[in-house]
Amino acid sequence: MNMVRAGGYARVTKAKARRMHREGREVYMMPANMSPASQWISPCPVPAGGDEEFGKAVNSFEYYNCQHAETGRYAGFYEKEGGR
């Protein structure tokens, strides 16, 4: 995983994103090859809920948004910088 810091966001692993979501912290996702500072797409917040809801949200996001090699075939997870 590339450690990306751009547009006020820092990339985190899926495990850390799941842990942050469980703790009630804001987690964002976007296609893996896209930058959070992109003018074409912005980070999508993961809806609140438990682990099952996290998994469903990620699966739905990947099904609809991660279908091309150019943008990325899986979701990348981000937190707002300074939100540790």
N, C-alpha and C positions, 0 to 999 in steps of 0.2 A: 504494500500500500504506500502510495506517495503521500508524504506529510505536506499538505497544502495549507497555506495561510493566505487568504485573499478576501477582499471585500468585507473584512470584519468577522470572518468565519475561520475556524480551524477544523481540519479533518480529523475524525476519530474512527476507531475500529467499530465493527458491528457489535462486538461484545460490550464495548464501553457505551455505545449508543443505547443498547438494550438496558444496561445498568442505569444510565442516566434517565431513561424513560421510566424505569421502575421507581426511581427516586422522585419523579415528578418534575424533572428538569426539561427544558426545551431542547429538542433534538430536531435537526433538519436533514432532509435527504434530497439528492438530485442524481442524475445519471453520472456514473463514475468518471467519464472523460471530460465532463463539463466543469468549468471554474465557477465558484460562487460569485465572482465579480463579472460574470458574463452579462451582456445586455440582452441575450436571447432567452435566457431561462433563469429563474431565481430559485433559491432553496425552498423546498416545500416542508412545512412543519409536520411532524408525525403526530397524529391525533392522540389525545390522552386515552389511557386504558391500561389494561394489564399486559402480560407477556403475549397472550393470544392475540390481543388487538394489535400489538406491535408487529407480530408476524403477519397478520392479515393485511395491515397497512403497507408493509414492505412488499409483500407479494403482489398486491394490487398495483402499487406504484411501478414495480419492475415490469409487470405485464403490459401496462399502458405506455410507459415512458422509456423503457430500456430495451428497445428492439433493434437497435442499429449499432454496428461496430463503431461508427463515427462518434456517437454520443456516449456509448458505453452500454454493455449488456447486463449490468447490475447496478445497484444503488450504492452511492457513496454517502457517508454520514458526516454531519458537521455540527459543531456547537458554536455559539457566538463567542468570540474571543473575550477573555476576561471572565467567563462564566464557569470557572472550574470549581 
